Amino acid sequence: MNISTHELFIGTWTLVSSEFRTTEDGEVAYPLGENAKGLLTYDRCGYMSAHLMRSDRSVFNSDEHLKGTPQEIREAFEGYTAYYGKYKVDNVKGIVTHYVEGSLLPNWIGSEQERFFEINERNLTLKTHPMKLGKNDMVGVLLWERIV
């Protein structure tokens, strides 16, 4: 049975690792910690959703989500990222493009997030274009494992 690359994307994936490597010397950083968690979903209708977070996020002192302290809110925001929208797979270029319709980071809304991919029936690796993180140009490398 020959499965197309687009069909291989369809499903739900759990995050195995999330690391960012400097383009200069390959030094590795973990903006969401070494044990980040995440869930990535692609459906047959062309929509996707991505959620990534630090596994060690602190809980708020209050059970009311709008009653967090400024520090609690900042740490929660900085330890989580999420976005959703349509996607398109370009098999020739080896790129999947996420057309962001909604995002925790408002600046991403309306953007196109390109990811270079390597995929098989069990694993998906997504790599970003180089981006500025702090003083360094870095490439994000996220390894996902299919769960559904």
C-alpha positions in Angstrom: 0.0 0.0 0.0 1.5 3.4 -1.0 0.6 6.2 1.4 1.0 9.8 0.3 3.1 12.1 2.4 0.0 14.3 3.1 -1.8 11.2 4.4 1.2 10.4 6.7 0.7 13.8 8.5 -3.0 13.0 9.4 -3.3 12.1 13.0 -2.2 13.1 16.5 1.4 13.3 17.5 3.0 13.6 21.0 6.2 15.6 21.5 9.3 13.5 22.1 11.9 16.3 22.2 12.1 20.1 21.6 15.5 21.7 21.2 16.9 24.7 19.6 20.4 24.7 18.1 22.5 27.7 17.3 23.3 28.0 13.6 26.9 29.0 14.5 28.1 26.0 16.5 25.1 23.8 17.0 25.0 24.5 20.8 21.6 23.2 22.1 19.1 25.1 24.2 15.8 24.1 25.6 13.4 27.1 25.8 10.6 24.9 27.2 12.9 22.7 29.3 14.4 19.4 28.5 11.2 17.6 29.3 8.7 19.7 27.3 5.3 18.2 26.5 3.2 18.7 23.4 0.5 17.6 21.2 0.2 18.2 17.4 -2.8 17.3 15.3 -3.4 17.3 11.6 -6.8 16.4 10.2 -8.1 15.3 6.7 -9.8 18.7 6.1 -6.5 20.6 6.2 -6.5 21.9 9.7 -3.8 21.6 12.4 -3.3 22.5 16.0 -0.1 22.6 18.1 0.4 22.8 21.8 3.7 22.8 23.6 4.6 23.5 27.2 7.1 23.2 30.0 6.5 20.1 32.0 7.5 21.9 35.2 5.0 24.9 35.1 4.0 26.2 38.5 0.4 26.2 39.6 -1.3 29.5 40.5 -1.9 30.2 44.2 -5.6 30.9 43.3 -7.9 28.4 41.6 -9.4 31.3 39.5 -7.4 31.6 36.3 -7.9 35.3 36.1 -6.5 35.9 39.7 -2.9 34.9 39.0 -0.2 37.3 40.1 1.7 39.1 37.4 4.7 36.7 38.0 2.4 33.6 37.8 0.8 34.9 34.6 4.2 35.7 33.0 5.6 32.3 33.8 2.5 30.5 32.5 2.6 32.5 29.3 6.4 32.0 28.8 6.0 28.2 29.5 3.3 27.5 26.9 2.8 28.0 23.2 -0.2 27.1 21.1 -1.6 27.9 17.6 -4.0 26.5 15.0 -5.0 27.0 11.4 -4.8 25.4 8.0 -1.8 23.5 6.7 -0.3 22.5 3.4 2.3 19.9 2.6 4.9 20.6 -0.2 6.4 17.2 -0.8 8.9 18.6 -3.4 10.4 21.2 -1.0 9.9 19.0 2.1 8.0 21.8 3.8 4.8 21.8 5.7 3.3 25.3 6.0 1.0 26.2 9.0 -1.3 29.2 8.1 -1.9 30.6 11.6 -5.5 31.6 12.3 -5.2 31.8 16.1 -2.3 31.8 18.5 -1.3 32.4 22.1 1.3 34.8 20.6 -0.8 37.5 18.8 2.1 38.4 16.5 1.7 35.0 14.8 -1.9 35.4 13.8 -2.0 35.7 10.0 1.5 34.4 9.6 2.8 31.4 7.7 5.0 29.1 9.8 7.1 26.9 7.5 8.7 23.8 8.9 11.1 21.4 7.1 9.9 17.9 7.7 11.1 14.3 7.8 8.2 11.8 8.2 7.4 8.2 8.4 4.4 6.2 9.8 5.8 6.5 13.3 7.8 9.7 13.6 7.7 13.3 12.4 10.7 15.8 12.7 9.9 19.4 12.2 12.7 22.0 11.8 12.3 25.8 11.7 14.0 28.3 9.5 16.8 30.1 11.5 15.3 32.6 14.0 16.6 35.0 16.5 16.4 33.8 20.1 18.2 36.2 22.4 21.5 37.0 20.8 21.7 33.8 18.7 20.3 32.6 15.4 18.8 29.2 16.2 16.9 26.4 14.5 14.2 24.6 16.3 14.1 20.8 16.0 11.0 19.1 17.3 10.6 15.3 17.2 7.1 14.0 17.4 5.8 10.4 17.7 2.4 9.3 16.3 -0.2 8.3 19.0 -3.2 8.1 16.7 
